[in-house]
């Protein structure tokens, strides 16, 4: 098969990247990769080339990395699909197969291309109840609500070792919760709800307020989003229900209103002209009408 050659062209395309050494780098679970013009030159100057057929064969030294094994399509593109949660280094071997039709002799010319499948960050997760119930005025300033809420908080899922015992450990990542009001009355809170990294829910109620507040909760880890990774959990909806209580009745009395003799006693606040919220009146005699308008003579106590 003398004179028959082919060249592997290594060029960056789409989500696939290449090193100067011709190594292909892709992210784990990143779907189907089609590298166009992977085979871009095929020269055959033999006088009897019509008596030869050529084709390509591909193989991988570790097929477990792939959901779809490497192949060369009729346009010379390299195709393969990597599997989720499988990463590491492997080699793709591409062989030009030359068959001499007359003799039946097959000649193979092989090239090996290194493939680096890179791990990506997996989204964190947690568990939590959908509702929290409290009573009106139960957790005011100085006595705020603080209790364990979220559990099973993990930066990323546990993964089994790869085909060559590779292990991507996300347990060292830090996490934080994002709490966003999405419905209901935010005014029922004096301090809006927050969740600590260890899952403690905190909030302070506004005085004499009841109703519902709905919040979207997301857990974010420090692993980032490089190569299509995910650092944010699925959203969880939390509803905090503040149940009303029956309050004691209240009333106010104006200190400027005249009153009958011998009913109430004038306070210093009433005498100074305080009107609302005083609630106590004055005992009068024939010399005074009410406390707010008159200094207290001897008969006004």
N, C-alpha and C positions, 0 to 999 in steps of 0.2 A: 504493500500500500504506500510505496514511496511517493513523495510529492504531495500527499494529502495532509493538510494542516488545519487547525482551527485555533482561534484565540478567544479567551474569556475576557470580556470587557467588564470592568468594575466601575460603575457610576452610581452616585447617590440618586435615589428616586423615592418620592413620597415619604412614608414613615421609615423607610429602610436607609441605613447609613453605612458608610464604609470607611475603613481605616486606610492609611497609606499602604499598608501591607496587603490590601485586598480583602481584609476580613469583613464579612457582612455582619452588621449589628442590628438586631430587631428587639422589640419588647415582647415579653411573655404575653401570650394570649392576645396578640395584636391583630389577629385575623389573617386573611389571605394576603400574601406578598407576591406580587408579579413584577419581576425585574426585567423590563423590556431591553431588548438588544443584548442580553447576557451573552449569547453567541452571535457575534456580529460579523465575522469573516470566516468564510470557508472556501479555501482555494483548492482546486483540483485540476492540475494541468496535464494529467496523464492522457496519453493518446487513446487508451482504452477505457476511459472513465465511464463510457456508456455500459461497460460490462461490470460495473461496480455499483452497489447500493450503499448509501451511508445513512446512519441513524444515530441517535444519542441515547445513552443509558445513564440514569442517575441513581445514586444510592446515598445513604447516610450511615455513618458508623454507629449512630445510636438513634434508631427510629422512634424510641419512646418520647423524644422531644416534640414529635410532630402529630398533629391531627390529620394533616394531608402531607404525604411524603413528597420530597422534591421531584420535579419533573421538568423537562424542556418541551415547550409547546411548539407547534409548527412555525411560529414566527421567531423562534430563538429566544423566547423569554423563559426565565427560570421562575417556577411557581412552587410555593410551599405554604403551609399553614402551621404555625406553632400552637401548642396546647397551653391552656391556662394553668398557672401555678407550676410550670415547668421551665426551668432556666438553667443556663450553664453553657459550656462550649462543646461543640461537635463539629464534624467535617462533612461537607457535601462533596461527593465525588461525581464528576461528569466525564463520561467516556464517549469518544467518537468511535462508533463501530463501523468498520469498513468490510463489506462482504464481496469477495471475488466470486461472481456468479459462475464462471467456468470451473474454477478449482474448488469452490466451496470453502475456501480459506477465509477465516474472519480475523481481522486485526483490530485491536483496540488501542486507542491513545487516550490516556486519562489525565485529568487535571483535578486537583483537590482545592476546594475553597473553604476556609475556616468560617464557621458561623458562631457568633456570640449572641445567645439569647439572654437578654438582661431582665432582672427582676424589676417589678414596679410596685409602688405602694398600694396596698389594699385599703379600702375604706374601713373606718372603725365602726364599732357597733355597741349598743347598750340595750338594756331592758328597763322599762319604767311603767308605772300604772298610767291609765288614761285620765283619771280624775283625782282631785284632792278636795275634800270637804272640810270647811272650817266654819265657825260661827262668827257673826258680826261682832266686832270689838274684842275678839278673843286675843288678837296679836297686834297690839298697838305699839307705838314707839316706846322703846325700853323693854319690850317683851315680844320681840319679833318671832315669826315662825321659823324654825330651823330643825329639819328632820331628815333622816336618810330617805332618798327617793330613787335615784337611778342605781342599777346594779349591772353585773356582768359587763363592765366597761373594759373594752379591749381595743388597742390601737389598730389591730388587723387580725384576720382569722389565723388560726393555727394551720400551718401548712406542713405537709409531709415532705421529707427530703426528696430532692429531684432524682432523675435517673442515675446521676453519679454522686448521690448523697449530698447534693447542694441543699443548703438550708437558709432561707431568708427570714430572719428574726426581727419582728417589728415591736417586740415587747418593750424595748427601751425608748420608744417614742413617747412624747408628752401629749396630753389631750386637754381640751377645754370645751365647755358647752356654750353654744350660742342660743339665747332665748329671745324670741321675737313675738311681740303681741300681734295677733292676727284677727282677733274678734272679741266682742264683749266690751266690758267697761274697764279700761285701765285706771279710771278714777277711783276704783274701789281699793287701790293700793297707795299707801304713802311711800313705800319703796317697792319698786317693781321686782318680780321674781328673778332670782339668779340660781345657778346650779354650779357648785364647786367641782373641781376635777375628780373628786372622790364620790360625787353623786349626792351631796347634801343640798336640799332645796331650801332657799331662804326668801322670805318676803315680809313686809310689814303692811298691815291693813290701815286704810283710812278710817277715821272715827265715824261711826254711825252710817256706814255704807254697806250695802249688800248687793249681790248679783253674781254674774259669771264673767270670767276672763279666760280667753283661749290663747294658747301660746304654741308656737312652732319651736321644737327643740331639735338641735343638730349637734353632733359630736364631731370635733375637728381634731386631727392629729398633726404631728410635726413632720410627717413623712413627705409632704409635698405632692406635686402632680406631674413630675417629670415623666416623659415617655408614655403619657396617657394614664398615669396612676391617679388614684382618688384619695383625697384626704378628708372627706366629709361624709358622714353617715347619712342614711335615709332620714327624712324628717319624721318626727313623732309629734302628734297633737296632744297637748295637755290642757285640760279645762280645770280651773280652780273655781270652786263653787263656794261663795260666801253666803251662808244661810242667815236670814234675818232673825232678830230677836225682838220681843215686845219690850219697848222702852217705857220707863215710868213717865207719866204725864208731867208736863212742866207748864208754868204760867208766869207772867210778869205783871207787875202793878206799877202804874205811874205815880211817882211821889208828888206830882203836881195836882193830883185829883183830891178834892175836898172829901173828908170823911166825917163820920159821926163821932161825937164825943165818946171817949172811953173805949175805942175799939182796938187801936194798934199803937205801937210805940215808935217814935221817930228815931232813926239811926243817924249817925254822923254823915253817912253817904247821902241820905235823903236831904239832910239839912244843907249839904254842900251843893245840891242841885242835881245829883245823879237821878236819872229818870228811869231808864230801862234796866231791868234786872235787879231792882232793889227789893221789891216784894214785901216791904214792911212800911206801914203808914204811921200816922201820928195821933196821939191823944190830944184833943184840943179843948179849949174853953172859949168863953165869949171874946177873948182877946186875940185869937189867931185862927186863921182859916186853914192853912196847911203849912207843912214843915219847909217846903222848898222855897216858898215866897216870903216867909217871915222868920226872923230870928226867934229863938225860943224864949218868951218871957217867963215870968215865974210860974204861970199857970200851965205852961206847955212842957211836958216831960217826955 
